[in-house]
Amino acid sequence: MTAHAVAGVRVRRLPQIIYYDATGYEDLSVNDFVIVDTDRCREAARVVIAPRQLQTPPVNTPLPQILRRANAFDLSQWQQLKIHEPEALAECKGQVIKHSLAMRLLSAEYNFDGSHITFYFVADGRVDFRALVRDLAVLFPARVELWQIGPRDRAKLIGGLAPCGRELCCGKFLEDFPKASIKMAKDQDMPLGPNAATGVCGRPMCCLAFEQEVYQEAKPRVPRVGEIVTTARGSGRVIARNILKDCVTVQFEDGATVTVCAGEVQRTGRGGANGVSDAAAHVGGAGSSDPGDKEQEADG
């Protein structure tokens, strides 16, 4: 049993689980709401890890204290403010046009009591929005912040479908963006044409990082494209491989092809170095915050 009860919570705008000292609130359950202080303002947060679910503290440093439980009035007020967020966004867009600023607003977000409102936007470069914030401070009786976000945070904020047809990982469950790279796409025999290995954000797909370890472990077992191997039918050249299925397609001198498991072929050690690139012959297989993201903040 730990000296202090600890609860893991999520604030609306943040995917990460934040840990708080829950002393005095040991009976909190998952999906309860509590009031906490964050680095920006006071927020309502949803409990995702109850105190009784944590056997050891996640960190050794002192944790901020949960202030209190969220009551019915807090949650009702928060829901009403959410209804007004599209209206606030529209008013802010009008002010952006008035000031002729090269920025695209994405969303507006109130905290639970309306004392703080944040506008998220994207832009090609840094934007001087000090005059805009002064006007917004007159329109909204709250502290006003504008945050510039990068392409990965934009995709997470807006949501959508990934090339696989499923909901974007960043919007569904990711707590942080993994370090994915085009090199991972090459390691996984993916086509390297324009946008072939990129997500809707234009950056390398996060799933490349998820699957990299599996590919690194499996690749040595599977002959490379161009390699000469011996099968039960005779010798032939590997023209395609599927690492996840652990199989290769072999072409023989008479033009016939056969797909066999990698364990059913004998490797000769010849070919492969100068053969067709793995990426060109792929037959199956298979984002901290984004380092390129920029944040700008101003108080009204």
BAFISE-919138 format. One record per atom (N, C-alpha, C, CB): x, y, z; residue in one letter. Coordinates in steps of 0.05 Angstrom, whole numbers, padded with zeros to 5 digits, always signed. Glycine has a CB too. Example, Ala and Ser with C-alpha at 12.3 -4.5 7.8 and 13.67 -1.06 7.14 Angstrom:
+00264-00114+00156A/+00246-00090+00156A/+00264-00066+00156A/+00226-00089+00181A/+00257-00045+00142S/+00273-00021+00143S/+00258+00001+00157S/+00282-00012+00114S/
END
This chain:
+00017-00024+00000M/+00000+00000+00000M/+00018+00025+00000M/-00019+00000+00025M/+00012+00044-00017T/+00028+00068-00019T/+00022+00087+00004T/+00024+00082-00046T/+00041+00106+00010A/+00037+00125+00031A/+00015+00145+00024A/+00063+00140+00037A/+00013+00151-00002H/-00007+00169-00011H/-00023+00156-00033H/+00005+00196-00021H/-00049+00160-00033A/-00066+00150-00055A/-00060+00166-00080A/-00096+00151-00047A/-00058+00153-00103V/-00053+00167-00128V/-00074+00159-00148V/-00024+00159-00138V/-00083+00179-00163A/-00103+00174-00184A/-00092+00184-00211A/-00130+00188-00178A/-00099+00170-00232G/-00091+00179-00259G/-00115+00192-00272G/-00080+00156-00276G/-00112+00216-00283V/-00135+00230-00295V/-00127+00240-00323V/-00144+00254-00278V/-00148+00246-00339R/-00144+00258-00365R/-00160+00284-00367R/-00153+00238-00388R/-00146+00304-00376V/-00159+00330-00382V/-00168+00329-00411V/-00140+00354-00376V/-00189+00342-00417R/-00202+00340-00443R/-00183+00343-00466R/-00224+00361-00446R/-00166+00363-00465R/-00149+00369-00489R/-00124+00352-00490R/-00142+00398-00489R/-00117+00338-00468L/-00092+00324-00467L/-00096+00294-00468L/-00077+00332-00442L/-00080+00280-00485P/-00083+00251-00486P/-00068+00237-00463P/-00072+00241-00513P/-00048+00250-00452Q/-00033+00238-00431Q/-00048+00234-00405Q/-00008+00254-00426Q/-00041+00213-00391I/-00052+00208-00364I/-00034+00225-00345I/-00052+00178-00356I/-00048+00241-00329I/-00034+00258-00309I/-00040+00247-00282I/-00042+00288-00312I/-00019+00244-00265Y/-00023+00233-00239Y/-00025+00254-00217Y/+00000+00213-00232Y/-00044+00250-00199Y/-00049+00269-00177Y/-00050+00255-00151Y/-00074+00285-00182Y/-00042+00269-00130D/-00045+00259-00103D/-00075+00258-00096D/-00029+00276-00083D/-00085+00234-00090A/-00114+00231-00085A/-00119+00226-00055A/-00125+00208-00101A/-00101+00235-00038T/-00106+00232-00009T/-00132+00246-00001T/-00082+00244+00007T/-00149+00231+00012G/-00175+00241+00019G/-00196+00233-00001G/-00174+00271+00023G/-00188+00223-00024Y/-00206+00215-00045Y/-00200+00186-00054Y/-00205+00234-00069Y/-00194+00169-00035E/-00186+00141-00041E/-00209+00125-00053E/-00176+00128-00016E/-00234+00135-00050D/-00257+00120-00060D/-00264+00128-00088D/-00280+00123-00042D/-00248+00144-00101L/-00254+00152-00129L/-00255+00127-00147L/-00233+00172-00139L/-00273+00129-00167S/-00276+00107-00186S/-00270+00117-00214S/-00304+00095-00185S/-00264+00099-00232V/-00260+00106-00260V/-00285+00120-00271V/-00253+00081-00277V/-00281+00141-00286N/-00301+00158-00298N/-00313+00179-00279N/-00323+00141-00309N/-00304+00179-00254D/-00311+00202-00237D/-00297+00227-00247D/-00304+00196-00207D/-00307+00250-00241F/-00294+00275-00249F/-00285+00290-00224F/-00314+00293-00265F/-00261+00302-00227V/-00249+00317-00205V/-00240+00344-00215V/-00225+00301-00192V/-00235+00362-00197I/-00224+00388-00205I/-00195+00389-00197I/-00240+00411-00190I/-00178+00397-00217V/-00149+00397-00213V/-00137+00423-00225V/-00135+00372-00225V/-00114+00430-00215D/-00099+00452-00227D/-00079+00440-00247D/-00084+00469-00206D/-00078+00452-00272T/-00059+00444-00292T/-00039+00467-00296T/-00073+00436-00319T/-00021+00464-00315D/-00002+00485-00321D/-00015+00510-00333D/+00020+00475-00339D/-00040+00507-00343R/-00054+00529-00355R/-00075+00542-00337R/-00066+00521-00381R/-00092+00525-00326C/-00115+00535-00311C/-00127+00513-00294C/-00136+00548-00330C/-00148+00519-00281R/-00163+00499-00265R/-00182+00484-00284R/-00179+00512-00242R/-00181+00458-00282E/-00196+00441-00302E/-00212+00420-00288E/-00176+00428-00322E/-00232+00410-00302A/-00246+00386-00294A/-00233+00363-00309A/-00277+00387-00301A/-00226+00342-00295A/-00212+00319-00306A/-00227+00293-00300A/-00183+00318-00296A/-00225+00274-00318R/-00238+00248-00315R/-00218+00228-00304R/-00250+00238-00341R/-00226+00214-00283V/-00209+00193-00271V/-00208+00169-00290V/-00220+00185-00243V/-00184+00161-00298V/-00181+00137-00315V/-00166+00115-00300V/-00165+00145-00340V/-00153+00122-00279I/-00140+00101-00261I/-00148+00108-00233I/-00109+00100-00265I/-00163+00091-00220A/-00172+00096-00193A/-00150+00091-00173A/-00197+00078-00186A/-00150+00105-00150P/-00129+00101-00130P/-00124+00072-00123P/-00135+00117-00105P/-00145+00056-00120R/-00141+00029-00112R/-00129+00011-00134R/-00168+00017-00104R/-00127+00022-00158Q/-00115+00006-00180Q/-00085+00009-00182Q/-00127+00015-00206Q/-00074+00029-00167L/-00045+00034-00168L/-00032+00022-00143L/-00039+00064-00170L/-00014+00002-00148Q/-00001-00010-00125Q/+00025+00005-00117Q/+00007-00039-00132Q/+00037+00018-00136T/+00061+00033-00131T/+00059+00060-00145T/+00087+00019-00140T/+00070+00081-00134P/+00069+00108-00146P/+00082+00107-00174P/+00082+00129-00128P/+00070+00120-00194P/+00082+00121-00221P/+00107+00137-00222P/+00062+00131-00241P/+00110+00157-00204V/+00134+00174-00204V/+00141+00179-00174V/+00129+00201-00219V/+00166+00186-00170N/+00175+00190-00143N/+00173+00219-00134N/+00204+00181-00140N/+00170+00237-00153T/+00168+00266-00146T/+00141+00272-00133T/+00172+00283-00171T/+00140+00293-00117P/+00114+00301-00105P/+00093+00307-00126P/+00118+00325-00086P/+00069+00298-00122L/+00047+00301-00141L/+00029+00324-00132L/+00031+00275-00145L/+00017+00338-00152P/-00003+00358-00145P/-00027+00345-00133P/-00011+00375-00169P/-00042+00360-00117Q/-00064+00349-00102Q/-00090+00353-00118Q/-00067+00363-00075Q/-00107+00332-00117I/-00134+00336-00127I/-00148+00356-00109I/-00150+00308-00128I/-00161+00376-00121L/-00173+00397-00105L/-00200+00389-00093L/-00177+00422-00123L/-00216+00376-00109R/-00242+00367-00099R/-00256+00350-00121R/-00260+00391-00091R/-00278+00338-00113R/-00294+00325-00133R/-00310+00346-00150R/-00314+00305-00120R/-00315+00340-00175A/-00332+00357-00191A/-00361+00351-00183A/-00327+00352-00222A/-00376+00372-00178N/-00404+00368-00171N/-00422+00370-00195N/-00412+00388-00149N/-00448+00367-00191A/-00467+00367-00213A/-00468+00395-00226A/-00495+00361-00202A/-00465+00416-00210F/-00465+00443-00222F/-00440+00447-00240F/-00465+00464-00200F/-00417+00437-00232D/-00393+00439-00248D/-00397+00426-00275D/-00369+00426-00233D/-00407+00402-00275L/-00410+00387-00300L/-00432+00398-00317L/-00416+00357-00294L/-00453+00408-00305S/-00475+00421-00321S/-00465+00446-00334S/-00499+00427-00303S/-00450+00462-00319Q/-00439+00487-00330Q/-00420+00481-00353Q/-00425+00503-00308Q/-00403+00461-00349W/-00384+00453-00370W/-00398+00444-00395W/-00366+00430-00359W/-00419+00429-00393Q/-00434+00421-00417Q/-00446+00445-00431Q/-00456+00401-00409Q/-00457+00464-00416Q/-00468+00488-00429Q/-00446+00504-00443Q/-00481+00505-00407Q/-00423+00505-00432L/-00401+00520-00445L/-00392+00506-00470L/-00377+00522-00425L/-00392+00479-00470K/-00385+00464-00495K/-00404+00471-00517K/-00385+00434-00489K/-00429+00475-00511I/-00449+00482-00531I/-00442+00509-00544I/-00478+00484-00519I/-00430+00527-00529H/-00424+00554-00539H/-00397+00556-00553H/-00425+00574-00516H/-00382+00534-00553E/-00355+00534-00565E/-00356+00540-00595E/-00341+00508-00560E/-00374+00528-00611P/-00375+00535-00640P/-00381+00565-00644P/-00397+00519-00653P/-00398+00577-00627E/-00404+00605-00629E/-00379+00622-00623E/-00426+00613-00610E/-00364+00614-00603A/-00339+00628-00596A/-00319+00626-00619A/-00327+00617-00570A/-00318+00602-00631L/-00299+00599-00653L/-00306+00617-00677L/-00299+00569-00663L/-00332+00619-00683A/-00341+00636-00704A/-00334+00666-00699A/-00372+00633-00709A/-00338+00675-00674E/-00331+00702-00667E/-00301+00707-00671E/-00340+00709-00639E/-00285+00688-00663C/-00256+00690-00665C/-00248+00691-00694C/-00242+00667-00650C/-00261+00675-00711K/-00255+00675-00740K/-00261+00702-00752K/-00271+00653-00754K/-00282+00715-00743G/-00289+00741-00752G/-00267+00761-00745G/-00315+00751-00741G/-00256+00759-00721Q/-00234+00777-00713Q/-00208+00771-00728Q/-00229+00774-00683Q/-00204+00746-00735V/-00180+00739-00751V/-00182+00752-00778V/-00177+00708-00754V/-00205+00751-00790I/-00209+00764-00817I/-00206+00795-00814I/-00238+00758-00828I/-00216+00806-00792K/-00214+00835-00788K/-00185+00843-00786K/-00228+00843-00762K/-00168+00827-00774H/-00140+00834-00770H/-00122+00823-00793H/-00129+00823-00744H/-00135+00810-00813S/-00120+00800-00836S/-00097+00782-00828S/-00111+00823-00854S/-00101+00763-00811L/-00080+00746-00801L/-00080+00720-00817L/-00084+00740-00771L/-00056+00711-00824A/-00053+00686-00840A/-00053+00662-00821A/-00027+00687-00857A/-00076+00655-00811M/-00079+00633-00793M/-00106+00620-00797M/-00075+00642-00763M/-00106+00594-00792R/-00131+00579-00795R/-00140+00568-00768R/-00128+00555-00815R/-00162+00578-00758L/-00172+00568-00732L/-00184+00541-00735L/-00193+00588-00721L/-00180+00524-00714L/-00190+00496-00715L/-00211+00491-00694L/-00167+00477-00711L/-00207+00501-00671S/-00227+00496-00650S/-00225+00515-00627S/-00225+00467-00639S/-00246+00517-00611A/-00246+00533-00587A/-00252+00514-00563A/-00266+00557-00588A/-00241+00520-00540E/-00245+00502-00517E/-00246+00518-00491E/-00223+00481-00516E/-00268+00516-00477Y/-00271+00528-00451Y/-00262+00508-00429Y/-00301+00537-00446Y/-00252+00519-00407N/-00249+00501-00384N/-00276+00499-00370N/-00227+00512-00365N/-00277+00484-00348F/-00303+00476-00338F/-00320+00499-00327F/-00299+00456-00316F/-00307+00521-00318D/-00322+00543-00307D/-00323+00568-00324D/-00311+00550-00279D/-00312+00566-00348G/-00313+00589-00367G/-00293+00611-00361G/-00340+00600-00367G/-00275+00607-00342S/-00255+00627-00336S/-00232+00628-00355S/-00245+00623-00307S/-00231+00608-00373H/-00208+00605-00391H/-00218+00594-00417H/-00186+00587-00379H/-00210+00606-00440I/-00217+00596-00466I/-00192+00595-00483I/-00239+00614-00479I/-00188+00573-00497T/-00165+00568-00514T/-00174+00565-00543T/-00149+00544-00505T/-00161+00578-00561F/-00166+00575-00590F/-00141+00562-00602F/-00172+00602-00604F/-00146+00540-00617Y/-00124+00526-00630Y/-00124+00533-00660Y/-00128+00495-00627Y/-00100+00537-00671F/-00098+00545-00699F/-00073+00533-00712F/-00099+00575-00702F/-00073+00533-00738V/-00049+00526-00753V/-00041+00549-00771V/-00053+00500-00771V/-00016+00551-00777A/-00006+00573-00794A/+00021+00564-00805A/-00003+00600-00779A/+00029+00575-00828D/+00055+00568-00840D/+00079+00578-00824D/+00056+00578-00868D/+00076+00600-00811G/+00097+00611-00795G/+00087+00622-00769G/+00113+00632-00811G/+00103+00637-00755R/+00094+00649-00730R/+00076+00673-00736R/+00119+00658-00713R/+00057+00677-00719V/+00037+00698-00724V/+00037+00717-00700V/+00008+00685-00727V/+00037+00743-00706D/+00035+00763-00686D/+00005+00769-00681D/+00051+00790-00694D/-00006+00757-00660F/-00034+00760-00655F/-00040+00776-00630F/-00047+00733-00653F/-00022+00794-00622R/-00026+00809-00598R/-00051+00827-00600R/-00002+00826-00591R/-00054+00840-00623A/-00078+00857-00626A/-00103+00841-00626A/-00076+00874-00652A/-00102+00817-00638L/-00125+00799-00638L/-00133+00791-00610L/-00119+00774-00655L/-00114+00785-00593V/-00120+00777-00566V/-00132+00799-00550V/-00094+00767-00552V/-00123+00824-00555R/-00135+00847-00541R/-00165+00849-00548R/-00120+00873-00548R/-00172+00845-00573D/-00200+00847-00581D/-00216+00824-00570D/-00202+00847-00612D/-00204+00800-00570L/-00218+00777-00559L/-00223+00780-00529L/-00202+00751-00564L/-00205+00793-00515A/-00208+00797-00486A/-00232+00814-00480A/-00183+00809-00474A/-00239+00832-00499V/-00263+00848-00496V/-00289+00832-00502V/-00262+00872-00516V/-00287+00813-00521L/-00310+00797-00528L/-00316+00775-00508L/-00305+00784-00555L/-00295+00764-00496F/-00299+00741-00478F/-00290+00748-00449F/-00283+00716-00488F/-00308+00745-00430P/-00301+00751-00402P/-00285+00728-00390P/-00326+00757-00385P/-00262+00722-00402A/-00245+00700-00394A/-00217+00705-00402A/-00256+00673-00406A/-00199+00690-00390R/-00171+00691-00399R/-00170+00677-00427R/-00152+00676-00379R/-00158+00690-00446V/-00157+00681-00474V/-00129+00672-00481V/-00167+00702-00493V/-00127+00648-00493E/-00101+00638-00503E/-00105+00628-00531E/-00090+00616-00485E/-00085+00633-00547L/-00084+00621-00575L/-00060+00603-00576L/-00083+00644-00596L/-00064+00579-00586W/-00043+00559-00588W/-00039+00551-00617W/-00048+00535-00570W/-00015+00554-00627Q/-00009+00544-00654Q/+00001+00516-00651Q/+00013+00562-00667Q/-00011+00498-00667I/-00004+00470-00666I/+00006+00460-00693I/-00028+00453-00657I/+00020+00438-00693G/+00032+00427-00717G/+00013+00407-00730G/+00058+00413-00710G/+00023+00394-00752P/+00005+00377-00768P/-00004+00352-00753P/+00019+00368-00793P/+00012+00341-00736R/+00003+00317-00722R/-00018+00323-00700R/+00028+00303-00709R/-00013+00345-00686D/-00034+00354-00667D/-00059+00362-00681D/-00023+00377-00650D/-00057+00373-00704R/-00081+00381-00720R/-00097+00356-00727R/-00073+00396-00745R/-00083+00335-00736A/-00097+00310-00743A/-00111+00298-00718A/-00078+00290-00755A/-00097+00299-00696K/-00109+00288-00671K/-00133+00304-00663K/-00088+00289-00649K/-00132+00331-00665L/-00153+00348-00657L/-00178+00345-00674L/-00145+00377-00658L/-00174+00343-00701I/-00196+00342-00720I/-00207+00313-00722I/-00188+00352-00747I/-00188+00293-00721G/-00196+00266-00724G/-00199+00258-00753G/-00222+00260-00709G/-00207+00233-00757G/-00211+00223-00785G/-00204+00194-00787G/-00194+00240-00804G/-00201+00185-00811L/-00195+00156-00817L/-00167+00154-00828L/-00216+00144-00836L/-00153+00134-00819A/-00126+00129-00828A/-00127+00113-00855A/-00110+00112-00807A/-00105+00111-00869P/-00105+00095-00894P/-00115+00066-00891P/-00077+00094-00906P/-00113+00055-00867C/-00122+00028-00862C/-00153+00027-00859C/-00110+00017-00837C/-00166+00050-00858G/-00195+00051-00855G/-00205+00053-00827G/-00206+00027-00868G/-00187+00052-00808R/-00194+00055-00780R/-00191+00083-00770R/-00178+00035-00762R/-00202+00089-00746E/-00200+00116-00735E/-00170+00121-00729E/-00216+00118-00709E/-00162+00146-00732L/-00134+00154-00728L/-00125+00145-00700L/-00131+00184-00731L/-00101+00132-00699C/-00090+00123-00674C/-00087+00146-00654C/-00064+00109-00678C/-00077+00169-00665C/-00072+00192-00647C/-00097+00202-00634C/-00058+00214-00662C/-00120+00200-00648G/-00145+00209-00637G/-00159+00188-00620G/-00163+00218-00658G/-00151+00163-00624K/-00164+00141-00610K/-00152+00133-00583K/-00164+00116-00628K/-00125+00130-00583F/-00114+00120-00558F/-00086+00129-00552F/-00113+00090-00559F/-00071+00141-00570L/-00044+00149-00565L/-00041+00170-00544L/-00031+00159-00591L/-00023+00166-00525E/-00017+00186-00505E/+00005+00205-00514E/-00008+00172-00479E/+00021+00196-00533D/+00043+00213-00544D/+00048+00204-00573D/+00068+00211-00527D/+00061+00221-00588F/+00067+00213-00616F/+00093+00197-00616F/+00070+00239-00634F/+00093+00173-00627P/+00117+00157-00629P/+00136+00168-00650P/+00111+00127-00635P/+00162+00161-00648K/+00182+00170-00667K/+00182+00152-00691K/+00210+00172-00654K/+00166+00158-00711A/+00164+00142-00735A/+00181+00156-00757A/+00135+00139-00745A/+00192+00140-00775S/+00209+00151-00796S/+00206+00136-00822S/+00239+00150-00787S/+00214+00148-00844I/+00213+00135-00870I/+00232+00111-00870I/+00221+00155-00892I/+00253+00112-00855K/+00271+00088-00853K/+00256+00064-00843K/+00295+00094-00835K/+00237+00068-00825M/+00221+00046-00815M/+00204+00035-00838M/+00203+00055-00792M/+00193+00052-00855A/+00177+00043-00878A/+00194+00026-00896A/+00166+00067-00893A/+00219+00034-00900K/+00237+00018-00917K/+00243-00009-00904K/+00263+00034-00922K/+00248-00009-00878D/+00253-00034-00863D/+00229-00053-00865D/+00259-00028-00834D/+00205-00041-00868Q/+00181-00058-00869Q/+00172-00064-00897Q/+00159-00044-00853Q/+00189-00059-00917D/+00184-00065-00945D/+00159-00050-00956D/+00179-00095-00948D/+00154-00027-00946M/+00132-00011-00956M/+00140+00004-00981M/+00121+00008-00934M/+00121+00009-00999P/+00128+00026-01022P/+00137+00053-01013P/+00103+00029-01041P/+00157+00065-01026L/+00168+00090-01018L/+00160+00113-01036L/+00198+00088-01016L/+00138+00110-01051G/+00129+00131-01068G/+00117+00154-01052G/+00108+00121-01088G/+00110+00176-01065P/+00099+00199-01051P/+00074+00191-01034P/+00091+00221-01071P/+00075+00199-01009N/+00052+00194-00990N/+00046+00165-00984N/+00028+00207-01001N/+00063+00146-00994A/+00057+00118-00990A/+00058+00110-00960A/+00075+00101-01006A/+00076+00123-00945A/+00080+00115-00917A/+00073+00138-00898A/+00109+00107-00913A/+00057+00157-00908T/+00050+00180-00891T/+00021+00179-00883T/+00057+00206-00905T/+00015+00190-00860G/-00013+00191-00851G/-00027+00216-00861G/-00014+00190-00821G/-00051+00221-00851V/-00066+00245-00860V/-00052+00271-00852V/-00094+00244-00849V/-00034+00269-00832C/-00019+00293-00823C/+00004+00299-00841C/-00009+00289-00795C/+00010+00281-00860G/+00033+00286-00877G/+00059+00276-00866G/+00035+00314-00884G/+00059+00265-00842R/+00083+00255-00829R/+00082+00224-00830R/+00084+00264-00799R/+00106+00211-00826P/+00106+00181-00826P/+00085+00170-00807P/+00134+00171-00818P/+00071+00149-00816M/+00049+00138-00800M/+00059+00127-00773M/+00036+00115-00816M/+00043+00133-00752C/+00051+00124-00725C/+00053+00094-00724C/+00030+00134-00705C/+00037+00079-00739C/+00037+00050-00737C/+00064+00038-00746C/+00015+00038-00754C/+00080+00054-00761L/+00107+00044-00768L/+00123+00038-00743L/+00122+00065-00786L/+00120+00056-00724A/+00135+00052-00699A/+00124+00028-00683A/+00133+00077-00682A/+00097+00024-00684F/+00086+00002-00669F/+00097-00025-00679F/+00055+00002-00672F/+00100-00027-00706E/+00107-00053-00718E/+00136-00057-00723E/+00092-00055-00744E/+00153-00037-00718Q/+00181-00039-00725Q/+00195-00062-00711Q/+00195-00013-00717Q/+00189-00066-00686E/+00202-00088-00671E/+00196-00115-00682E/+00194-00086-00641E/+00170-00119-00691V/+00162-00144-00702V/+00177-00149-00728V/+00132-00145-00707V/+00180-00128-00745Y/+00194-00132-00770Y/+00224-00137-00766Y/+00190-00107-00788Y/+00236-00123-00747Q/+00264-00127-00742Q/+00270-00155-00733Q/+00274-00107-00721Q/+00251-00166-00718E/+00255-00194-00708E/+00250-00214-00731E/+00236-00199-00685E/+00231-00209-00748A/+00223-00228-00769A/+00240-00227-00794A/+00194-00225-00776A/+00251-00204-00801K/+00264-00200-00827K/+00287-00219-00831K/+00275-00172-00829K/+00305-00225-00811P/+00327-00243-00817P/+00318-00271-00825P/+00345-00245-00792P/+00294-00279-00817R/+00285-00306-00823R/+00275-00309-00852R/+00263-00314-00804R/+00268-00286-00864V/+00255-00287-00891V/+00275-00278-00912V/+00230-00268-00891V/+00280-00295-00933P/+00298-00287-00954P/+00291-00261-00967P/+00299-00309-00975P/+00312-00246-00975R/+00307-00220-00988R/+00298-00224-01017R/+00333-00203-00987R/+00285-00204-01028V/+00278-00204-01056V/+00303-00204-01073V/+00260-00178-01063V/+00304-00222-01092G/+00328-00225-01109G/+00346-00248-01101G/+00343-00200-01110G/+00342-00258-01077E/+00358-00280-01067E/+00351-00306-01080E/+00355-00282-01036E/+00372-00323-01085I/+00368-00349-01097I/+00363-00369-01074I/+00392-00358-01114I/+00341-00384-01076V/+00335-00404-01055V/+00328-00430-01068V/+00311-00394-01038V/+00329-00451-01052T/+00322-00478-01062T/+00297-00487-01048T/+00346-00498-01056T/+00277-00496-01065T/+00252-00506-01055T/+00249-00535-01062T/+00228-00489-01065T/+00227-00547-01054A/+00221-00575-01062A/+00219-00577-01092A/+00196-00585-01048A/+00212-00556-01106R/+00209-00556-01136R/+00235-00551-01150R/+00188-00536-01144R/+00255-00540-01135G/+00280-00534-01147G/+00289-00506-01139G/+00278-00536-01178G/+00310-00496-01153S/+00321-00470-01146S/+00306-00448-01161S/+00351-00469-01153S/+00304-00425-01148G/+00291-00402-01160G/+00298-00377-01146G/+00261-00406-01160G/+00288-00355-01156R/+00295-00329-01145R/+00270-00317-01131R/+00304-00309-01167R/+00274-00306-01107V/+00253-00293-01092V/+00245-00267-01106V/+00262-00287-01062V/+00219-00265-01113I/+00210-00241-01127I/+00192-00224-01109I/+00195-00248-01152I/+00183-00235-01086A/+00167-00220-01067A/+00167-00235-01041A/+00137-00217-01077A/+00162-00220-01020R/+00161-00233-00993R/+00141-00218-00976R/+00189-00232-00980R/+00129-00233-00958N/+00110-00222-00938N/+00121-00229-00911N/+00081-00234-00942N/+00133-00209-00898I/+00147-00215-00873I/+00128-00223-00851I/+00163-00190-00864I/+00105-00211-00849L/+00086-00217-00828L/+00075-00246-00830L/+00064-00197-00827L/+00072-00254-00856K/+00062-00282-00860K/+00085-00302-00862K/+00046-00283-00886K/+00109-00292-00861D/+00133-00309-00861D/+00134-00326-00886D/+00133-00326-00835D/+00129-00314-00909C/+00129-00330-00933C/+00142-00314-00956C/+00101-00338-00941C/+00150-00328-00977V/+00163-00315-01000V/+00150-00326-01026V/+00193-00319-01000V/+00151-00310-01047T/+00143-00320-01073T/+00168-00324-01090T/+00123-00299-01087T/+00171-00348-01100V/+00195-00356-01115V/+00188-00360-01144V/+00208-00382-01103V/+00205-00350-01162Q/+00201-00354-01191Q/+00224-00372-01201Q/+00201-00326-01206Q/+00216-00391-01217F/+00235-00410-01228F/+00242-00403-01257F/+00224-00439-01227F/+00262-00417-01268E/+00272-00410-01295E/+00251-00413-01316E/+00295-00429-01301E/+00231-00431-01312D/+00210-00434-01332D/+00188-00413-01329D/+00199-00462-01331D/+00192-00394-01311G/+00172-00373-01307G/+00151-00379-01287G/+00159-00367-01333G/+00149-00404-01278A/+00129-00411-01258A/+00136-00399-01231A/+00127-00442-01255A/+00115-00393-01215T/+00120-00382-01188T/+00105-00399-01168T/+00110-00353-01187T/+00115-00398-01143V/+00102-00411-01121V/+00107-00395-01096V/+00113-00441-01118V/+00087-00395-01078T/+00090-00381-01053T/+00093-00402-01031T/+00066-00363-01047T/+00114-00400-01016V/+00120-00420-00995V/+00128-00406-00969V/+00143-00440-01005V/+00126-00421-00947C/+00135-00410-00922C/+00166-00408-00922C/+00126-00428-00899C/+00176-00388-00908A/+00205-00384-00908A/+00219-00408-00896A/+00212-00359-00892A/+00207-00422-00878G/+00219-00445-00866G/+00222-00469-00885G/+00204-00454-00842G/+00208-00468-00908E/+00208-00490-00927E/+00228-00486-00949E/+00180-00494-00939E/+00244-00464-00948V/+00264-00460-00969V/+00291-00461-00957V/+00259-00433-00983V/+00311-00468-00974Q/+00338-00469-00965Q/+00353-00445-00978Q/+00352-00496-00972Q/+00365-00429-00961R/+00379-00405-00971R/+00407-00413-00981R/+00381-00384-00950R/+00414-00402-01004T/+00440-00408-01016T/+00461-00386-01011T/+00437-00412-01046T/+00451-00363-01002G/+00470-00342-00997G/+00477-00326-01022G/+00495-00352-00985G/+00464-00333-01044R/+00469-00319-01070R/+00446-00301-01077R/+00474-00339-01093R/+00453-00278-01090G/+00432-00259-01098G/+00422-00242-01075G/+00408-00274-01111G/+00404-00225-01081G/+00392-00208-01060G/+00405-00181-01058G/+00394-00222-01034G/+00432-00180-01061A/+00445-00154-01057A/+00439-00134-01079A/+00475-00158-01056A/+00437-00145-01104N/+00432-00127-01127N/+00405-00133-01141N/+00454-00130-01148N/+00388-00147-01126G/+00362-00154-01137G/+00343-00131-01136G/+00351-00178-01123G/+00318-00137-01143V/+00297-00117-01142V/+00294-00107-01113V/+00270-00128-01153V/+00289-00082-01110S/+00287-00072-01083S/+00263-00084-01068S/+00284-00041-01083S/+00267-00088-01042D/+00245-00100-01026D/+00220-00084-01028D/+00254-00103-00997D/+00223-00057-01027A/+00199-00040-01026A/+00183-00042-01051A/+00207-00011-01022A/+00197-00046-01074A/+00183-00047-01100A/+00167-00073-01102A/+00202-00045-01123A/+00175-00094-01087A/+00162-00119-01090A/+00146-00127-01066A/+00182-00141-01096A/+00139-00109-01049H/+00124-00115-01025H/+00096-00125-01032H/+00122-00090-01007H/+00089-00147-01019V/+00063-00158-01025V/+00044-00158-01001V/+00066-00187-01035V/+00052-00147-00980G/+00034-00146-00956G/+00050-00139-00932G/+00020-00172-00952G/+00036-00134-00911G/+00050-00126-00886G/+00034-00106-00872G/+00078-00117-00892G/+00048-00092-00867A/+00032-00074-00852A/+00004-00067-00863A/+00048-00050-00850A/+00098+00214-00679G/+00069+00219-00695G/+00074+00221-00675G/+00047+00206-00712G/+00122+00260-00557S/+00119+00284-00547S/+00102+00295-00566S/+00143+00297-00543S/+00104+00302-00563S/+00090+00319-00582S/+00108+00321-00606S/+00083+00346-00571S/+00096+00326-00629D/+00110+00329-00654D/+00132+00350-00651D/+00091+00337-00677D/+00158+00342-00657P/+00180+00361-00654P/+00176+00386-00670P/+00206+00348-00660P/+00161+00384-00693G/+00158+00407-00710G/+00135+00425-00701G/+00152+00398-00738G/+00120+00417-00681D/+00098+00433-00672D/+00108+00458-00658D/+00079+00416-00654D/+00093+00479-00662K/+00100+00504-00648K/+00077+00513-00631K/+00108+00526-00669K/+00083+00524-00609E/+00062+00534-00591E/+00066+00563-00587E/+00061+00518-00565E/+00045+00578-00589Q/+00045+00606-00582Q/+00023+00611-00562Q/+00042+00624-00607Q/+00029+00628-00543E/+00010+00633-00521E/+00009+00663-00515E/+00018+00616-00496E/-00014+00673-00510A/-00017+00700-00502A/-00041+00702-00483A/-00021+00719-00526A/-00039+00719-00464D/-00060+00722-00445D/-00076+00747-00451D/-00050+00723-00416D/-00102+00745-00448G/-00119+00769-00452G/-00127+00781-00425G/-00143+00762-00468G/
END
